[in-house]
Amino acid sequence: MALSPEVWRARRAAHEARVDAWLAPHLARRRAGAKHPVEDFLFTYYSHRPAQLRRWHPGAGVTLAGAEPAEFGRDYLRTPEGLALDAARVLERRGGSVAWIRNLLVRTAGRPAQLGCFGLHEWAMVYRQTSDEVRHNAWPLRLSAAETAEVVERGRIRCSHFDAYRFFTAPARPLNLLAPTRETQAENEQPGCLHANMDLYKWAYKLSPLVPSELVADCFALARRIRVLDMRASPYDLADLGYEPVRIETPAGRVEYAAAQRGFATEAAALRERLSTVLKTG
């Protein structure tokens, strides 16, 4: 597919404007030395830098008329129609990681969504910690330490996501019904998991520039909304930031959480399919 200069420059400008709306508050906080446990998470937990998120790529199979190589980098080649990504070169350099991501996406999509975790992973991350040890200790917990521990102990923790499980406190890990590892990630991840669905952003940017930047931004947008639920359902009291809690320690809160989780799983499935389609054709 060939894009005229007017079309691809408009797409690039639209992408930059969309991303700038996310970046500006984060960068302002960073300059001021302030932190936000919800809005800053995607910029601090994931390795993709703000400038990388803002940079636009058309994806594999797209030719940009009138574009210059200096605008897009070493992985682009001149063709008679314009500039195009040399997908073969990218795959030669990163084929192993691309294959690993493809396998993870396909295997995750092939499983039914499990919606019974109720966000207990965040509670397990503060289980039996002192106030000084708690990760986001600038913000109070909604319940006492004893009450927080009780929620963890009477819950049925079945966290399948390694990068959530690895942040469990040492006393919480034996309470998990699973013991996920990096090596078993493709065997464990399931499409109802909030963190697996947030990670679509990670797989999208790791596949860049094979995937269009609009898809990376779509995954970021979903991950951003999922993070809100993640922290609303957490043990933290973030009411001063405008986040009403999802009280997963109550039956009504668990119903609310599972309904939101189901909706995110549906949205994530569409993004996972779009990423898989790119890998089939890339």
C-alpha distance (Angstrom), angle and dihedral (degrees) to the residues before:
residue distance angle dihedral
M1 . . .
A2 3.81 . .
L3 3.80 122.3 .
S4 3.79 123.8 -158.7
P5 3.81 118.2 -128.2
E6 3.79 90.8 -105.6
V7 3.81 93.0 53.3
W8 3.79 100.1 45.2
R9 3.80 93.8 42.1
A10 3.79 89.8 51.8
R11 3.81 89.9 49.9
R12 3.79 91.0 49.5
A13 3.79 92.6 48.8
A14 3.81 91.9 48.6
H15 3.80 91.0 50.5
E16 3.80 92.5 49.1
A17 3.80 92.0 48.9
R18 3.81 91.5 49.3
V19 3.79 92.7 49.9
D20 3.81 93.9 43.3
A21 3.80 89.3 62.2
W22 3.82 88.0 61.2
L23 3.79 96.7 38.7
A24 3.80 101.5 48.1
P25 3.84 97.7 67.6
H26 3.81 92.0 42.5
L27 3.80 93.8 49.8
A28 3.81 91.0 46.2
R29 3.81 90.1 53.6
R30 3.77 91.1 46.7
R31 3.81 91.4 53.2
A32 3.81 89.8 48.8
G33 3.80 93.3 46.9
A34 3.80 91.2 -119.0
K35 3.80 125.8 139.4
H36 3.79 133.1 -150.5
P37 3.83 116.9 -164.4
V38 3.81 93.2 -151.9
E39 3.80 109.2 30.1
D40 3.82 96.8 40.6
F41 3.80 97.2 46.3
L42 3.80 98.2 91.5
F43 3.80 90.6 50.6
T44 3.80 96.4 47.4
Y45 3.81 103.0 35.4
Y46 3.80 97.5 43.9
S47 3.80 123.2 59.7
H48 3.81 97.7 -132.7
R49 3.79 108.2 110.7
P50 3.81 122.0 -137.8
A51 3.81 92.0 -111.4
Q52 3.80 90.3 52.5
L53 3.79 92.3 51.2
R54 3.80 89.9 50.2
R55 3.81 95.0 50.0
W56 3.79 112.1 97.7
H57 3.81 126.1 -135.4
P58 3.81 124.0 176.0
G59 3.81 94.9 -145.5
A60 3.78 131.1 -125.2
G61 3.80 119.7 -37.4
V62 3.81 96.2 27.6
T63 3.80 124.1 115.7
L64 3.80 120.4 -156.4
A65 3.79 114.3 -150.2
G66 3.78 113.9 -143.8
A67 3.81 95.3 10.2
E68 3.79 123.6 138.8
P69 3.84 123.5 -137.7
A70 3.80 91.1 -128.4
E71 3.81 88.9 65.0
F72 3.81 94.5 57.4
G73 3.79 110.5 25.3
R74 3.77 143.6 -122.8
D75 3.80 97.4 -40.6
Y76 3.80 94.1 67.2
L77 3.81 127.1 89.9
R78 3.77 133.5 -163.1
T79 3.79 114.6 -114.2
P80 3.82 130.3 177.4
E81 3.83 88.5 -97.4
G82 3.81 96.5 45.1
L83 3.79 139.8 -86.1
A84 3.81 120.0 -17.5
L85 3.77 136.5 175.3
D86 3.80 114.1 -101.6
A87 3.80 94.0 -133.6
A88 3.80 92.8 176.4
R89 3.78 90.3 59.0
V90 3.79 92.1 50.1
L91 3.80 91.9 48.3
E92 3.80 91.9 47.8
R93 3.79 89.9 55.2
R94 3.80 98.4 39.4
G95 3.79 104.3 21.7
G96 3.80 95.0 122.7
S97 3.78 94.8 55.3
V98 3.81 92.0 42.3
A99 3.80 90.6 53.9
W100 3.81 90.8 48.3
I101 3.81 92.0 51.5
R102 3.81 91.9 46.0
N103 3.81 91.0 52.8
L104 3.81 91.8 48.2
L105 3.80 93.4 49.3
V106 3.80 94.1 47.5
R107 3.79 95.6 45.7
T108 3.79 93.3 45.8
A109 3.80 91.5 49.7
G110 3.81 90.4 51.1
R111 3.80 93.9 62.7
P112 3.82 128.8 79.9
A113 3.79 115.6 -106.9
Q114 3.81 114.3 -102.0
L115 3.80 111.6 -149.4
G116 3.79 103.4 177.0
C117 3.81 103.1 92.3
F118 3.84 94.9 89.3
G119 3.79 92.7 -159.7
L120 3.80 94.2 -71.5
H121 3.81 90.2 145.9
E122 3.82 89.7 80.4
W123 3.79 90.2 50.9
A124 3.80 90.9 49.3
M125 3.80 88.5 54.9
V126 3.83 90.8 64.1
Y127 3.80 98.5 33.0
R128 3.81 112.4 138.0
Q129 3.81 93.0 -8.5
T130 3.78 126.4 137.8
S131 3.79 118.7 -119.4
D132 3.81 89.6 -102.2
E133 3.81 92.1 53.6
V134 3.82 96.7 51.3
R135 3.79 110.5 110.1
H136 3.82 98.0 -131.8
N137 3.79 94.9 33.8
A138 3.79 92.9 154.5
W139 3.80 84.3 78.3
P140 3.80 125.0 58.8
L141 3.78 125.3 -122.2
R142 3.80 116.6 -110.7
L143 3.80 92.8 -131.0
S144 3.78 133.8 35.4
A145 3.79 119.0 -89.7
A146 3.81 90.3 -103.6
E147 3.81 92.9 48.8
T148 3.82 91.1 47.0
A149 3.80 90.1 52.0
E150 3.79 90.3 49.2
V151 3.82 91.5 55.1
V152 3.80 89.5 53.8
E153 3.79 94.6 45.1
R154 3.79 97.2 49.2
G155 3.79 93.2 41.1
R156 3.77 123.3 89.8
I157 3.81 102.6 -122.9
R158 3.78 112.0 -159.5
C159 3.79 102.9 161.5
S160 3.81 110.8 171.9
H161 3.80 97.4 179.2
F162 3.79 115.2 96.6
D163 3.80 96.0 -158.2
A164 3.79 90.3 55.6
Y165 3.81 94.8 41.1
R166 3.80 93.1 51.7
F167 3.81 89.3 64.0
F168 3.81 93.3 54.8
T169 3.77 113.4 116.3
A170 3.79 114.3 -106.0
P171 3.84 93.4 -106.1
A172 3.82 90.6 49.9
R173 3.78 98.2 53.5
P174 3.82 96.9 74.4
L175 3.82 88.3 52.9
N176 3.81 91.6 63.6
L177 3.79 113.9 95.7
L178 3.80 90.2 -142.8
A179 3.79 133.4 48.4
P180 3.83 103.6 -152.6
T181 3.79 119.7 -169.6
R182 3.78 133.8 -174.7
E183 3.79 88.8 -106.5
T184 3.81 92.5 54.7
Q185 3.80 95.8 41.7
A186 3.81 95.0 111.5
E187 3.80 89.8 49.0
N188 3.80 94.8 51.6
E189 3.79 110.9 35.1
Q190 3.78 116.3 103.6
P191 3.82 131.1 -172.7
G192 3.80 97.2 -115.6
C193 3.81 93.4 61.8
L194 3.80 113.2 109.9
H195 3.79 93.0 -147.7
A196 3.80 94.0 47.3
N197 3.79 87.8 53.4
M198 3.80 93.3 46.0
D199 3.80 87.0 51.6
L200 3.79 90.5 63.9
Y201 3.79 83.0 83.5
K202 3.81 89.3 57.3
W203 3.80 93.9 48.9
A204 3.81 91.0 46.2
Y205 3.79 94.6 53.9
K206 3.80 92.4 41.7
L207 3.82 87.3 55.8
S208 3.80 91.6 50.3
P209 3.03 130.1 147.8
L210 3.82 88.0 28.8
V211 3.80 89.9 63.6
P212 3.81 122.8 55.8
S213 3.78 114.3 -102.9
E214 3.78 90.6 -123.1
L215 3.82 88.0 66.0
V216 3.80 91.0 49.5
A217 3.80 88.3 51.7
D218 3.82 91.7 47.7
C219 3.81 89.1 54.5
F220 3.80 90.3 47.4
A221 3.80 90.8 50.9
L222 3.80 91.6 52.9
A223 3.81 92.6 44.9
R224 3.80 89.5 51.6
R225 3.80 92.1 55.1
I226 3.80 92.2 44.1
R227 3.81 89.8 53.4
V228 3.80 88.7 57.8
L229 3.81 91.0 56.9
D230 3.79 90.6 42.7
M231 3.79 91.6 58.1
R232 3.80 96.9 37.0
A233 3.81 87.2 57.6
S234 3.80 92.7 44.0
P235 3.81 125.5 98.5
Y236 3.81 90.7 -105.0
D237 3.80 122.7 106.9
L238 3.81 103.9 -132.5
A239 3.79 97.3 160.3
D240 3.82 90.6 119.8
L241 3.81 87.2 62.0
G242 3.79 91.3 51.7
Y243 3.81 98.2 -100.9
E244 3.77 115.4 131.7
P245 3.80 110.9 -152.4
V246 3.76 125.4 -109.6
R247 3.78 96.9 -140.0
I248 3.80 100.2 -143.4
E249 3.80 89.0 172.4
T250 3.82 86.6 74.7
P251 3.84 130.1 62.9
A252 3.81 91.8 -118.7
G253 3.80 91.5 50.6
R254 3.79 91.9 51.1
V255 3.80 90.7 51.8
E256 3.81 90.3 49.8
Y257 3.80 91.7 48.2
A258 3.80 95.2 48.6
A259 3.81 91.7 49.1
A260 3.81 91.9 52.6
Q261 3.81 90.4 44.0
R262 3.80 90.2 53.2
G263 3.79 91.5 52.1
F264 3.79 92.5 49.7
A265 3.81 90.5 48.3
T266 3.81 89.5 56.5
E267 3.80 92.4 49.9
A268 3.80 91.9 45.1
A269 3.80 91.8 51.2
A270 3.80 90.1 60.5
L271 3.81 91.9 49.4
R272 3.80 91.8 45.8
E273 3.80 88.9 53.1
R274 3.81 91.8 49.3
L275 3.80 90.6 52.2
S276 3.79 91.8 47.2
T277 3.81 90.5 49.8
V278 3.81 90.6 54.1
L279 3.80 89.9 51.9
K280 3.81 91.3 50.8
T281 3.79 91.5 54.5
G282 3.80 101.0 29.2
